[in-house]
Amino acid sequence: MGRIGEVLHGLKPVILMILAQMIWAGMNILDKLAANDDISMRVLVAYRWIIASAFSVPLALVFDRKNRPKFTWKVLLFGFLTSLFGGFLTQNLMAESLVLTSATYVSAIINLVSCFTLIFSAILGIEKLGLKTRAGKAKVSGMLIGISGTIIITFYKGVELKIWSTNIHLLKPNNKMQKANHQILGCFVAFCSSITYSLWLIVQGKLSKIYPRHYTTTALMSLMSSVQCVIFALCVERDWSQWKLGWNFKLLVIFYAGIMTSVLMMVFIAMSLTMRGPVFVSSFNPLTLLLTAIASSLILQEMLHLGSILGGALIVIGLYVALWGQSKETKEKSNFVPIENELIEVVSDTDICIPQASSSKELLKGTAKFPKELM
């Protein structure tokens, strides 16, 4: 039973990240449908964080009411940065790129997050590439394989594959065709959102270490993000009818985004960041692409092509290679116990006589001496 518990504990961050990617894929589909329905994405993002604040603050008050550390200026600063990068910039840039392109395309570009996260982490000294080790080579190789799959999906279509058909077409048939310049602009906006998302992962990882209360940090991020996004939406959105709510699809998207994406998914990611770090978390982004591509082909009339299948296979392979490297590196760190020239000190509440040793070698060789007062 103990062995099973250890295995389940080791799989905990993996399970959390799989659930997070499923939630994110669902959000991509709903955002695309909202954009197709002429709903202002800026207003949608603002309402998203308002709902997130309304749900995350009570959760923080209930679950983190005991042993909650005091807020410091450092915690508030990191909270502001997480809301700026993860709440305001990433969400608005990603929503705008969905308007200009497609859900599958945006999910493909977002896979660059793993690359940017590894680069930024290496620059800041958070993560070591370790290219001379098998684990380091596996991490980098998995990242490059995943990016290769993303490039294939993005730029190579190939023959059209009719694998399934649900006859469900939720996009409006009169939806305006995307122009070439819109596609380029959408690609650039999605590229920028990848950078801001990578920065958020790094800052959130740091915040989770200095203030390990995931519900409280999520509530702090939600409150600050709601203020930033509401101010931005009020400045750029002149159509006041966009702010009106009713029992319609807009309300469904807002509640899903606010509760599932901005609260539950953020808690899952924060917990995974604490356990495994930003590079591990970002390596799961390719899974969102696969889930989004499948869902888009089923309900958004986005046809699957040979390039999607080949790229998806490479993404899965790259993900497994990167995870193997992460697991290998974690085991190596946990098994490494430096004992050379270390002073071993044993503290006991019993009257057992423990020999004193100036080094671990003396203790192992049996040449350590007992204290004179005990002789």
N, C-alpha and C positions, 0 to 999 in steps of 0.2 A: 504493500500500500504506500509505503514511503517512497519507493521508486516511481510509482505512478504519480504521486504528488509532485515529485521533482520534475517529471516530464511535463505535466500540465502547467507547472509554474514557468518552465522554460518556453512553453508554447503560448503563454499569456500575451506577450507583446505581438506575436504573429496574429493571433485571433483578433485582438483589438484593432490591428491595422487592416485586416481583411474587412471587418465590419465598417471601419471608417471609410474605406474605399467604396464599399457598396452604397453607403449613404451619399458619398460625393458623386458617384455615378448617377444616382437618382436625382440629385440636385442639378446636374448638367442637363438632364432631359427636361426637367421642369423649367429651368431657366430658358432653354431654347423655345419651349412652348410659350412661355410668358413673353419673350421677345417677339415671337411670331404673332402674338395676340395684341401687339402694339402697347404693351405695358412698359412704362418707364423703368428701366433697370436701375437707375440711380435711386428712385423712390423705393423700389423693391428692396435694394440693399439697405436703405435707411430703416425701413420697417423691419427687416430681418434682424437687425441688431437691437431694435427696441423690444421685439418679442424675446430675443435671446436674453436681454437684461431682465425682463420680467420673470423669466423662468430660472435663470442662473443665480440671481441674488438670493431667493429663498432656499435654493439647494445649498448654497454656500453657508447660509445661516444655520441650516439644519445639520449638514454632514461635517462641517468644519468648525462647529461651535466649541469643541473641546481642543485644547492645545493649539489654538491658532496663534502663530507668531505675530508680533506687532508689525504694522506697516512702517517701513522706513522710506527715505527719499530714494534710495537705490531701487527698492521694490516698485515704487510708483513710477520711476523713470523707465524701468524695464516693462512695466505694464503699459505705459504710453507707447513705447516702441513696438510692443506686440500688437497693440490696436492699430497703430499707424501702418505697419507692414502687412500684418495678417488680416486685419479687419477692413481698413479703409482702402489702401492701395490695391491689394490683391483681389479683393472682392469686386471692386468697381472696374478694374482692368479686365478681369476675367469675364464679367458680365458684358462689358462692351465688346470684347472679342467674340463672344457667343452671338451677338447681334450681327457682326460683320461676317462670320464664318459659320461653321457647324459645330455641334457638340463633339463629334468624333475628332474633328480637326483640332479643336482647342485642347481636348484631352491628350492628343498626341504631342502638341507643343509643350504642355505642362510637364511632360516627362523629362524635360531638360532640368527640372528642379533637382533631380538626383546628382546631375553633373555639377550644377552651380553650388549645391550644398557641400559636396565633397571638396570642391575648389576653395570655397570660402572657409570651410572648417580647417583645411590644411594651412591656409594663409594665417588664420587666427590661432593656430596651434591646438585646436580642439581635437582634431583627428589627424593621425599620422598615416600617410599613404602606405608606408612599409613595402615599397616595391621590391625589396630584396627577399621578402617572405612570401610563402604560398598564399597566406591569407590576404595580404596586400595586393598581390597580383590578381587574385580571384575577385576582390572588390572592384578594382579598376576594370578588369576584363568584363565582369558582369555589367558594369555601367556602360561600357562601350558597346557591348552586344545589345543592350536595351535601347541605346540611342540609335544604333543601326536599324533596329526594328522600327523605331519611330520614324526614321527617315524614309524607310520603304513604304510604310503606311501613308505618309504624307505626300510623297512625290511619285509613287508608282501605284497605278491602279491595276493594270492587267485585265484579264477577262472577267466578266461579271459572273458571279456565282449565285445561283438560285437555290439556296439550301433549305429555306423555309419561307412560308408566307402566311401571315396572320390576317391579312386584309384589313388591318387597322392602320389608318392614316390620320394622325392627329394634327399634322400641320395643315394650314389652310392651303387649298390648291392654287389660290391666287397670290401666294407668297412671292415677293419680288426676288428675282434672280440676283445673286451676288455678282457685282462687277469685279473685274480683275484688280482694280485699284483698291476696292474694299477688301479683297482677299489678302493683298499685301499688307494693308494697314492692320487688318485683323491678326495677321501673323506677327507683326511687330508688337501689337498690344499684348498678345498672349506671351510673347517672348519677355516683355517687361514684367508681366505678372509672375512668370517663372522666377525671375530674379528677386522680386519682393517676397514671394513665398519662401524662397530659400533663406532669405534674411530673417523671415519670421520664425522658421524652424530653429535657427541658431539662437535667436534672442529668447524664444520660448523655452528652449532647452536650458539656457542659463537661468531663466526665471524659475523654472521647475526645480532647480538645484538649490537656489538661495531661498526659495519660498515653496516648499513641497506640499502645497494645499491646492489640488487641481481644481476643485470647485470654486475656490476663492479667486484664483488667478483667472479662471474663465469668466467669472462675474466681473472682475476688474477690467478685463479686456472688452467684454460686452458693453459695459457702461461707457468706457472711453470711445469705443468704436461707434456706438450709437450717436454720441455727441458729434464726432467728426463727420459721419456720413449724413446726418440730418442737416448740418450746416452746409455741406457740399451740395446736397440735393436741393435745398432751398435757394441756393445761389444760381444753380444751372437749370432747374426745372421750373418753367413759367406757367405750365398748364396745371392749374389747381385741381382739375378733375382727376388727375393722376393720383392725388392723395386720398380720394374718396374710397372707402372700403364697403364691401357688401358681401353677401353670401354667394361668392362666385369663385372662379378659378384663382384669381389674384390672392384671395384670403388663404386658400389651400397652399399656394406656393410660399406665402409669407410665413405661415405656421410651420411648414416642413423645414424651410430654411432656418427659421429662428430656433426651433427646438432640436431638430435632428442634426442640422449641419453646424450651426453656430454654438450649440451647447454640448450635445452628446458626442459629436465627432471631435470637437475640440478637447473634451475631457479624455477621450480615447487616445488622441495624439499626444496630449500632455503626459499621460501615464506611460506611453511607449517611449517618449523622449527621455523620461526619467530613468527607465530601465535599460534602454539600448542606444540612445543618442540620435542626433539629427540625420546622420547618413543612413542608418537603418530605416528610419521612418520614411525618408524620401525614396528609398529603393522600392517601395510598394506602389508608387504612382503609376507604373505601367499597368497594374491591375485595373485601375480606373478606366484606362483606355479600352481594354478588352470588354469590360462590362458596358461601357458607354456605346462602343461600336455594335455590340449585340443588341442592346436595347434600341439604339437608333435604327437599326435595320428592321426591327420588329414593329415599331410604332411610329417612326418618323420618316419612312420611305427612303432611308439612306441605304443603298444597295451595297452588299459586301462584294469585294473584288479579291482576286488572287493576291494582290499586294497586301491586303488586310490580313489574310490568312498567314502568309509568309512572315510579315512583320510581327503579327501577334505571337507566332511560334518563337521568334527570336527574342521578343520581350519576355516571354515566360522563361526561356532558357537563361537569359541574362539575369532575371530576378532570382532564380534558384542559385546561380553561380555567385551572385553578390551576397545572398543570404548565407551560403556555405562559407564564404570568406569571413563574414561577420561572426558566424558561429565559431569558426576555427580561431579567430582572433580572441574572442571572449574566453574560450577554453584555455588558450595559451596564457592569457593574463591571470586567470583564476588559479592555474596550476603553478605559476611562477612564485616561489617563495624564497627570497634572498636570505641566506643564512651565513654567508661568508663574512667574517669579522664582525658579526652582530653579537650584542650582549643579550643573553637570554636571562630574563628575570621572571621568576615564578613567585606568585603571591598566593598564599594559602591561609585559610582560617583555621586549619588544623595544626596539630603539634608535630606533623611529619617533618623530619629533618631533610632539607633539600640542599644538596651541594651547590656551592657558588662556582661559577665558571666565568672566566674573562672572555671566552669565545665559545662558539658552538662546537669547535673542533675538540676542545678539552672535554666538553661534556660527552661527546660521542666516543672519545677514546678512553674515558673513565679516569682521566688524570685530574679532574676537578677536586678541590679540597673542601672539607667541611669547615664551617666557622669555628674559631678557636673556643668560643664560649660554649659550644655544644660538644666539644671533644672530651 
